[in-house]
Amino acid sequence: MVKRKKKRGQRWIQDANLVTGSFSRKAAKREQTPAEFQRVVLANPSNYDTKTVKQANLRKTFVTMA
């Protein structure tokens, strides 16, 4: 039996495991705004863990949607 990948539709965000404010807390810990921290993380992704890089990319996506 062949497993099929789920199609990512318009409802992908409902399946995401989001913790509200975690990226903002990381930014505040470094005395930066979330926007500044996003810029720093995306400029140097090798300096941060993959979860933080994904959070920065997600923030970037949400900002462009607003």
Number of C-alpha atoms within 10 A of each C-alpha: 3 4 5 6 6 6 8 8 7 7 9 9 10 8 7 8 7 10 7 8 10 12 21 18 14 15 17 13 10 11 11 15 15 19 15 11 19 22 14 15 20 17 11 10 15 10 12 12 10 11 10 18 20 14 17 22 16 13 17 15 11 10 10 7 7 5
